[in-house]
Amino acid sequence: MLSKAPSRPRIAKGNRTFSIVASRFNAEYVQGLVDHAAEELRALAPDATVSIHRVPGAFEIPVVVRELAVRDCANAIIACGVILRGETNHAENLARSVTDALQRIAIEHAVPVINVVLSFDNQDQARARCLENRINRGTEGARAAVEMIATISSVRSAKGAAAFQSPKRRFAKRRSSDRNISARRKLKTHG
């Protein structure tokens, strides 16, 4: 694990929209992540719009992240939550479930989803990574979001990017093509 946050990416030019989806559970630690992420986004993307959406717990985060991705509301989404391990394996199962769902949403909707839903063994670990400045994961999440937007923009605008289509557009085209094939088959069988 890193002992300090990675270096800052270049300041992002242009209007960007970031959404932070944060759980209310373990509120003190999550608020530390949100505060550090929002502060870093303001520093790295001064013209950006940052919206914060609250959900009850970590398990509910992917539902709102997916809704934001479906509605194409943000250039990047940062998911913030804190899971403290107890005596059972519930925390481990929860963390895996949330991580898998966030990754699936990012891939299916072609939007950067930065996973800052963190599992800790104890409150000392949570305090160090959520409230303190040296290795704050909210800061890291904001940096990753800005960097991913720049990388995806670069890939999409590169030579040959005209062939790039969002998953929604490809799916709509495929459905349209399937309807045309089906219509031609009907003509052949009836003609």
C-alpha positions as a Markdown table, in Angstrom:
| # | Residue | x | y | z |
|---|---|---|---|---|
| 1 | Met | 0.0 | 0.0 | 0.0 |
| 2 | Leu | 1.2 | 3.5 | -0.8 |
| 3 | Ser | 2.5 | 5.6 | 2.0 |
| 4 | Lys | 1.6 | 8.8 | 0.2 |
| 5 | Ala | -0.8 | 9.9 | -2.5 |
| 6 | Pro | 0.3 | 9.7 | -6.2 |
| 7 | Ser | 1.4 | 13.0 | -7.7 |
| 8 | Arg | -1.2 | 15.3 | -9.1 |
| 9 | Pro | -2.2 | 15.1 | -12.8 |
| 10 | Arg | -2.3 | 18.3 | -14.8 |
| 11 | Ile | -5.1 | 20.8 | -14.2 |
| 12 | Ala | -8.1 | 19.9 | -16.4 |
| 13 | Lys | -9.3 | 22.5 | -18.8 |
| 14 | Gly | -12.9 | 22.8 | -19.8 |
| 15 | Asn | -16.1 | 22.1 | -18.2 |
| 16 | Arg | -16.3 | 18.7 | -16.5 |
| 17 | Thr | -18.9 | 17.2 | -14.4 |
| 18 | Phe | -18.1 | 14.9 | -11.5 |
| 19 | Ser | -20.6 | 13.0 | -9.3 |
| 20 | Ile | -19.6 | 11.7 | -5.9 |
| 21 | Val | -21.9 | 9.0 | -4.5 |
| 22 | Ala | -21.3 | 8.6 | -0.8 |
| 23 | Ser | -22.8 | 6.4 | 1.9 |
| 24 | Arg | -24.1 | 7.7 | 5.2 |
| 25 | Phe | -22.8 | 4.7 | 7.2 |
| 26 | Asn | -19.5 | 5.4 | 9.0 |
| 27 | Ala | -20.3 | 9.0 | 8.3 |
| 28 | Glu | -17.3 | 10.6 | 9.9 |
| 29 | Tyr | -14.9 | 8.6 | 7.7 |
| 30 | Val | -16.9 | 8.9 | 4.5 |
| 31 | Gln | -17.3 | 12.7 | 5.0 |
| 32 | Gly | -13.5 | 12.9 | 5.2 |
| 33 | Leu | -13.2 | 11.1 | 1.8 |
| 34 | Val | -15.8 | 13.4 | 0.3 |
| 35 | Asp | -14.2 | 16.5 | 1.6 |
| 36 | His | -10.8 | 15.6 | 0.4 |
| 37 | Ala | -12.1 | 14.4 | -3.0 |
| 38 | Ala | -14.2 | 17.6 | -3.5 |
| 39 | Glu | -11.2 | 19.8 | -2.5 |
| 40 | Glu | -8.9 | 18.1 | -4.9 |
| 41 | Leu | -11.4 | 18.3 | -7.7 |
| 42 | Arg | -11.7 | 22.0 | -7.2 |
| 43 | Ala | -7.9 | 22.3 | -7.4 |
| 44 | Leu | -7.5 | 20.1 | -10.5 |
| 45 | Ala | -10.7 | 21.1 | -12.4 |
| 46 | Pro | -11.5 | 24.6 | -11.3 |
| 47 | Asp | -14.4 | 25.0 | -13.8 |
| 48 | Ala | -15.9 | 21.6 | -12.9 |
| 49 | Thr | -19.3 | 20.9 | -11.5 |
| 50 | Val | -19.3 | 18.6 | -8.5 |
| 51 | Ser | -22.5 | 17.0 | -7.3 |
| 52 | Ile | -22.8 | 14.8 | -4.2 |
| 53 | His | -25.4 | 12.1 | -3.8 |
| 54 | Arg | -26.0 | 10.4 | -0.4 |
| 55 | Val | -27.1 | 6.8 | 0.0 |
| 56 | Pro | -27.7 | 4.8 | 3.2 |
| 57 | Gly | -24.8 | 2.4 | 3.0 |
| 58 | Ala | -22.1 | 1.0 | 0.8 |
| 59 | Phe | -24.5 | -1.7 | -0.7 |
| 60 | Glu | -26.7 | 1.1 | -2.2 |
| 61 | Ile | -23.9 | 3.0 | -3.9 |
| 62 | Pro | -23.9 | 1.0 | -7.2 |
| 63 | Val | -27.6 | 1.6 | -7.6 |
| 64 | Val | -27.1 | 5.4 | -7.8 |
| 65 | Val | -23.8 | 5.1 | -9.7 |
| 66 | Arg | -25.7 | 3.1 | -12.3 |
| 67 | Glu | -28.5 | 5.6 | -12.6 |
| 68 | Leu | -26.0 | 8.4 | -13.1 |
| 69 | Ala | -24.1 | 6.4 | -15.7 |
| 70 | Val | -27.4 | 5.5 | -17.6 |
| 71 | Arg | -28.4 | 9.2 | -17.6 |
| 72 | Asp | -24.9 | 10.2 | -18.7 |
| 73 | Cys | -24.8 | 12.8 | -15.9 |
| 74 | Ala | -21.1 | 12.9 | -15.2 |
| 75 | Asn | -17.7 | 12.6 | -17.0 |
| 76 | Ala | -16.6 | 10.6 | -14.0 |
| 77 | Ile | -18.2 | 9.2 | -10.9 |
| 78 | Ile | -16.4 | 8.7 | -7.5 |
| 79 | Ala | -18.0 | 6.1 | -5.1 |
| 80 | Cys | -17.1 | 6.8 | -1.5 |
| 81 | Gly | -17.9 | 4.4 | 1.4 |
| 82 | Val | -16.2 | 2.8 | 4.4 |
| 83 | Ile | -16.7 | -0.8 | 5.5 |
| 84 | Leu | -15.3 | -1.7 | 8.9 |
| 85 | Arg | -14.7 | -5.5 | 9.4 |
| 86 | Gly | -16.4 | -7.2 | 12.2 |
| 87 | Glu | -16.3 | -10.7 | 13.5 |
| 88 | Thr | -18.1 | -12.3 | 10.5 |
| 89 | Asn | -17.2 | -12.2 | 6.8 |
| 90 | His | -20.1 | -9.8 | 6.0 |
| 91 | Ala | -17.7 | -6.9 | 5.4 |
| 92 | Glu | -15.7 | -9.0 | 2.9 |
| 93 | Asn | -18.8 | -10.1 | 1.0 |
| 94 | Leu | -20.1 | -6.5 | 0.9 |
| 95 | Ala | -16.8 | -5.1 | -0.3 |
| 96 | Arg | -16.5 | -7.7 | -3.1 |
| 97 | Ser | -20.2 | -7.2 | -4.2 |
| 98 | Val | -19.8 | -3.4 | -4.4 |
| 99 | Thr | -16.5 | -3.6 | -6.2 |
| 100 | Asp | -17.8 | -6.0 | -8.8 |
| 101 | Ala | -20.9 | -3.9 | -9.4 |
| 102 | Leu | -19.0 | -0.7 | -9.8 |
| 103 | Gln | -16.6 | -2.3 | -12.3 |
| 104 | Arg | -19.4 | -3.7 | -14.3 |
| 105 | Ile | -21.1 | -0.3 | -14.4 |
| 106 | Ala | -17.9 | 1.4 | -15.6 |
| 107 | Ile | -17.4 | -1.1 | -18.4 |
| 108 | Glu | -21.0 | -1.4 | -19.5 |
| 109 | His | -21.5 | 2.4 | -19.6 |
| 110 | Ala | -18.0 | 3.5 | -20.7 |
| 111 | Val | -17.7 | 6.0 | -17.8 |
| 112 | Pro | -14.9 | 6.2 | -15.3 |
| 113 | Val | -16.2 | 4.9 | -11.9 |
| 114 | Ile | -13.6 | 5.4 | -9.3 |
| 115 | Asn | -13.9 | 3.0 | -6.4 |
| 116 | Val | -13.2 | 4.6 | -3.1 |
| 117 | Val | -15.3 | 2.2 | -1.1 |
| 118 | Leu | -12.8 | 1.0 | 1.4 |
| 119 | Ser | -12.6 | -1.9 | 3.9 |
| 120 | Phe | -10.6 | -1.5 | 7.1 |
| 121 | Asp | -9.8 | -3.8 | 9.9 |
| 122 | Asn | -10.1 | -1.0 | 12.5 |
| 123 | Gln | -10.8 | 2.6 | 13.1 |
| 124 | Asp | -7.1 | 3.6 | 13.2 |
| 125 | Gln | -6.7 | 2.4 | 9.6 |
| 126 | Ala | -9.9 | 4.3 | 8.6 |
| 127 | Arg | -8.8 | 7.5 | 10.3 |
| 128 | Ala | -5.4 | 7.4 | 8.6 |
| 129 | Arg | -6.8 | 7.0 | 5.1 |
| 130 | Cys | -10.0 | 9.0 | 5.3 |
| 131 | Leu | -9.4 | 11.9 | 7.7 |
| 132 | Glu | -5.7 | 12.6 | 7.5 |
| 133 | Asn | -3.9 | 14.3 | 4.6 |
| 134 | Arg | -0.8 | 12.1 | 4.0 |
| 135 | Ile | -2.5 | 9.1 | 2.3 |
| 136 | Asn | -6.1 | 10.2 | 1.9 |
| 137 | Arg | -8.0 | 8.0 | -0.5 |
| 138 | Gly | -10.5 | 10.7 | -1.3 |
| 139 | Thr | -7.7 | 12.8 | -2.7 |
| 140 | Glu | -6.4 | 9.8 | -4.7 |
| 141 | Gly | -9.9 | 9.1 | -6.0 |
| 142 | Ala | -10.2 | 12.7 | -7.3 |
| 143 | Arg | -6.9 | 12.5 | -9.0 |
| 144 | Ala | -7.8 | 9.2 | -10.7 |
| 145 | Ala | -11.1 | 10.6 | -11.9 |
| 146 | Val | -9.4 | 13.6 | -13.5 |
| 147 | Glu | -6.7 | 11.5 | -15.1 |
| 148 | Met | -9.2 | 8.9 | -16.4 |
| 149 | Ile | -11.3 | 11.7 | -18.1 |
| 150 | Ala | -8.2 | 13.0 | -19.8 |
| 151 | Thr | -7.1 | 9.5 | -20.9 |
| 152 | Ile | -10.6 | 8.6 | -22.3 |
| 153 | Ser | -10.9 | 11.9 | -24.0 |
| 154 | Ser | -7.5 | 11.3 | -25.6 |
| 155 | Val | -8.4 | 7.8 | -26.8 |
| 156 | Arg | -11.8 | 9.0 | -28.2 |
| 157 | Ser | -10.3 | 11.9 | -30.0 |
| 158 | Ala | -7.3 | 10.0 | -31.5 |
| 159 | Lys | -7.1 | 9.1 | -35.1 |
| 160 | Gly | -9.8 | 6.6 | -36.0 |
| 161 | Ala | -12.0 | 7.6 | -33.0 |
| 162 | Ala | -14.7 | 8.4 | -35.5 |
| 163 | Ala | -15.4 | 4.6 | -35.4 |
| 164 | Phe | -15.8 | 4.8 | -31.6 |
| 165 | Gln | -19.4 | 4.6 | -30.5 |
| 166 | Ser | -20.7 | 4.5 | -27.0 |
| 167 | Pro | -22.2 | 1.1 | -25.8 |
| 168 | Lys | -25.7 | 2.7 | -26.0 |
| 169 | Arg | -25.3 | 3.7 | -29.6 |
| 170 | Arg | -23.8 | 0.4 | -30.6 |
| 171 | Phe | -26.7 | -1.4 | -29.0 |
| 172 | Ala | -29.2 | 0.8 | -30.7 |
| 173 | Lys | -27.5 | 0.2 | -34.1 |
| 174 | Arg | -27.4 | -3.5 | -33.5 |
| 175 | Arg | -31.1 | -3.6 | -32.6 |
| 176 | Ser | -31.9 | -1.6 | -35.7 |
| 177 | Ser | -29.8 | -3.9 | -37.8 |
| 178 | Asp | -31.5 | -7.0 | -36.3 |
| 179 | Arg | -34.9 | -5.5 | -37.2 |
| 180 | Asn | -33.8 | -4.9 | -40.8 |
| 181 | Ile | -32.6 | -8.5 | -41.1 |
| 182 | Ser | -35.8 | -9.7 | -39.6 |
| 183 | Ala | -37.9 | -7.6 | -42.0 |
| 184 | Arg | -35.8 | -8.9 | -45.0 |
| 185 | Arg | -36.4 | -12.5 | -43.9 |
| 186 | Lys | -40.2 | -11.9 | -43.7 |
| 187 | Leu | -40.1 | -10.4 | -47.2 |
| 188 | Lys | -38.3 | -13.5 | -48.6 |
| 189 | Thr | -40.7 | -15.9 | -46.9 |
| 190 | His | -43.8 | -14.0 | -48.0 |
| 191 | Gly | -42.6 | -12.9 | -51.4 |
